Amino acid sequence: MLVSVDSQHRDKAVVVYNPAKVDERALRSLVTTHAPENMRIEWVETTPEDSGYAQATAAAQAGASVVLAAGGDGTVRLVASALASTGVALGIIPAGTGNLLARNLALSLDLEDSVKRAFYGTDDTIDICEARLHWDDNSNDVMRFVVMAGVGIDAQMVENTDEDLKKRIGQLAYVPGVLRSLGGGNRVKATFTFDGQRVAKKRLHTLIIGNCGDVYTNVPLLPHAVPDDGALDLVAIAPRSPWGWIRIGVGIGVNTLVRLWNRDPRNVDKQMNVPRPPNALTYAKGERVTVQFASPEVFEVDGDPVGRVRAVEIDIKPGALKVRV
């Protein structure tokens, strides 16, 4: 649902920015140029100890009407996590390599466009995911994410990607990590349920749960995921042979072409799902997913590896996040 933003409520904005990702001078200049008259602007840096959550929480408590998250996927995720259910709008200033949420919402990645959108866009509400992670040391934590999370190719790709290479060549830096992650076969043993009903117990290569469907370079890994439909989407990938990978790759390519013609996943013909050998792909949709792993697995959320987990429970929080679009 889109809501026009009344200018009389534009009294305070907080810019939470990652100094390692953002051209601060350019950002400050554009904010000064485009901020509404009489709007108070506060600037807060992220730190290695806190990449945006505490800063955004403080901004919401101090009465900000919008918080601009300027940085990579980690900064956007943590600011969004803090703003969920507060009614404070998130303004996305994408400055990373993946920029997953901005891409999935079809937002411009241009810096000036992003600043103007944060001040003069409309407010849309999207869902947010809340995951309880059970670590391999038997402790647990709760994390929120906005795009997708999982184990396998996505987590291994992120873990195997060189950060310095990302700075030099951008998304192409993920290619070696993807190629390395394709090896090892279906080594992940997992049991997963959706809404209390067991979907599968199987060996698999990759398991992804998400609120948005597109991974890097706009590839629709979850072709029917919609960020505001109140549901989680899941895909389990378990090819039995190299031919299985080829068929999956061709099918995802088909879905990518379909998406180029129609950006709305609601209108993607379900017959265009990935052509696959039996049991190579399992899709599911629901409001709560529980996954139990036979051994600890590296887990990633919104492009960041967060550690090894034994189990996860993920719920969807419908319409919990207000985003300026």
N, C-alpha and C positions, 0 to 999 in steps of 0.2 A: 504494500500500500504506500503510495507516494503522498507526502504532505508538504505543502509550500511552507517555506521558512519565513516567518514574520520578522522583518528587520528590527522591530523593537526589542526582540529577544537576543539580538546579537551584541550583548554587552561585554562578554568576556570569552576569549579563546586562549587555549594553552597549546603551545607547540612542544611536543615531546620528540626530540630528535636524537639520532645516533650520530655523533660527530665523526665516526669512522666511515660512515656511508654517505653522508650528506655534504654537499657544498654549502656550508653554513652562510657564507657571504651572499651567495646567489639567493638562497632561501629567505634570508632576512630582508633582502632588497625587494623580493616579490611580495612577501607578506606585508611589508610597509606600503607598497604600491597598491595592493588590491584589498587590504582589510577595510571593512566598512568604517565610515567616519565615527569617531567616538568609541570604537571598540577597543577594549583593553586587551593587550597581547602579553602573555607571559611565556618565557622560554625556559625549558628544562631539558638538560642533557640526560641521556641514559648513561649508565655506568656498567662496568663489568659485573658488579654485584647485583644490579637491578636494571634490566633492559627495557623497562617501560611500565611495568605493572604498578609499582608504588607511586610513580610519578603521575600516571593517569588516575589512579585512585584518589590521590590528593587533589587533582584538578577537578574531578567530579564532586568531591566533597566541598570544594571551595566555590562551587557555583558556576563552573564553566558551562557554556552552552554547546561548545564543540571542542574536541581535542584533536589536533592534527598529529598523526603518527607519521613521522618522517624517518624512514629507514628501510631495512629489509623485512623479510617475512617474520623474523623473530620479534622485531619491534612492533609490527602491526598486530601480530597475534597477542602479545602481552597487553598492549593498550586496549585491544578489543575485549580481551578477557576481563580487564578491570571495568570497562564501560558497560558490559552486559547487564541488563535489567536496571540500569540507572536512568535511562531516558536521555543521557547525554550523547550527542552525535559524534561518530567517528569520521574524521576527515583523513583519507588515505593519501599520503604523499609518498609514492613508491620510489625507493632509491636502492633497491637490492638487485640481485641477479634474477631470482624467480618472480617476485612480485605476484604471488599466486592469487591473492584475493582480488587485487585490482584487475588482473587478467580475467578471472572468472566472472567478475561483474562487468566486463567489457568497458572498463574505465581507461581513459587516456593515461599514458605513463609520462607524458610531458610535464616538466616541473611547473611551468606557469599555468598550464591547464589544471593541474592538480590543486594548486593554491586557490585559483578562482573557484573551482568546484567546491572546495572546503568551505568557502565563505558564502557562495551564492547558489549552490546546488539545492536539490530537494532532498528530503529525508525519506529513506526507504528502510524497512525493517527486514532483517534476515535472521535465520536461525543460527545458533551457536552450539557446538558440541562440548560436552563435559565428560571427561574420561577419568576414571579411577584406575591408577596404575599400581600394580602389585610388583614391586621390585624383586630382584633375585636375592636380596638380603632380608626378605620377608616384611619390609616396611612398605608403606603405600602413600601415594600423593594423589591429589586431584589437580588436573590440568584442563584448561579449555583450549579449543582450537576452532578455526573457522573454515578451513578448506578440507584437509584430509590427514589421516594418520594411518600407520600400519607397519608391517614388517615385510622383509623380502627385498624385491628389486628397488623399491622407493627408498627404504631405510639404508640399504647397502650402497645405493647410488650416492646418497648424501654423505654417508660415512667415508666412501672411497674417493670423494672429489677433493682435489687440492684447492684450498682457499686462495692461495696466491694466483693460481691459474684462473680461478673465477674472476678475480679482479682484472686480469689481462684480457681474457677472451669471452667473458660472460657465460651464456648458457651452453656454449660448445664445451666448456670444461666438464660438463656432466657426462659427455659421451664415454670417456674411458671408464668412469664409474659404472655406467650402465652395462658396458661390455663385460666388466669383471663380475658384476652381480648376476649375469645370466648363467654363469657356471654353477656347479654344485648340485644341480638337479632339484628335486622336490624334497628338500631336507627338513623343512619346517613341519612339525607335527602339531596339529591344533584341532580343538573341538570348539565350534562356535554356534551360538544360538541367537535367534532374533525374536524379540518379544516373548521369551520363554519357550519357544519352539526350536528344537535342535535343527539346524540347517545341515551340518555336516561334521564328520570326524574324519580327517584325512591328512595325508602328506601333501604339502603344497610348496610352491616356490615363493608366492607372494600373497599377502592378504592386505587389502586396503579398505578402510572405512571412511566415508566422507560425507560432507555437506555440499561440496562443490565437485564438479566432475573432471575438470581439466588439470593436467599436470603441465610440466614445463613445455614450452613451445605450443601450448593450446591443444595438446593431445587429449581427447575425451576418454580417460580411463574408466570413468563412471558415466556412461553416456546419458543416463536418465536422472542424474542428480540435479536437484534444483535447490538453490540456497534458501528459498522461503516456503518450502512445501511441508515443513514440519516432520521430515523423515530423514533417516540415515540411509545411505546406500553402501553396499558392500560388494566387492569382487574378490573372489579367491581364484588364483591362477595356478594351475597344476598341469602343465604340458607333459606328455609322456615321452616325447621324442623331439629332436630338432625340427621335424616336420610340424609338430604341434606348435612350436614357436613361430614358424613361418605362417601358419594359418592364423594364429592370433595376431601377428603383425599385420597381415593383409586385412583382417577384419577391423582392427583399430584404425588402419589407414582409411577404410571405407567410412567408418564413423567420423573420422576427421573431415572427410570431404562433405559428408552430410551436414556436419556442424557449420562448415563454411557457408552452406546454402541457408541454414536456419540456425540462429544462435540459441533459440529457446529449446532446451531439452524436452519440454513437455510435448513438443511436436515432432520429435524424432521417431520415425517409424520403428516400432519394436522389431519388425522383421529385418532391420538393418543391424541388429546385434552382431557381435563378432562371430563369423563362421568358425566352428571349432570341432575338434575331435571330441568324442564323448568324455565328459568329466574334466575337460581342460579348463573350463571356466564355470564358476558358480556365481550368479548374481542374486542379491537379496535386498529387500527394502523393509524398513520398520522403524520403530521409535527407540529401541534399546537393543544393543548387541553385547554379548558376553563372549570372551575368547579365553580359552585355557590352553597354554602351551606346554608341551611335554618337557621342554628345557628352556632356559631363559633366552630371549631373542632381543636383538637391538630394535628399539621402537622409535619411530620418528613422528613428530607432529608439525604440520605446516612447514616441512622442509628442514627441520632441525632434529638430529638424533638426540634423544633425551636419556638414554640408558637402556639397560637390559631388564625386560619384564617377564614375569611368569604368567601373568593374567591381566586382562583389562576388561572394564565394564564401561560402556559408552552410552550416554543418553543424549537425546536432542532437546534443546531448549527453544521451542518455536518462537520466532519473532522477538528474541531477547536482545538483539543488537540493532541499534539505529545507526545507519550509515548514510553519509552525505554523498549523493551520486549526481 
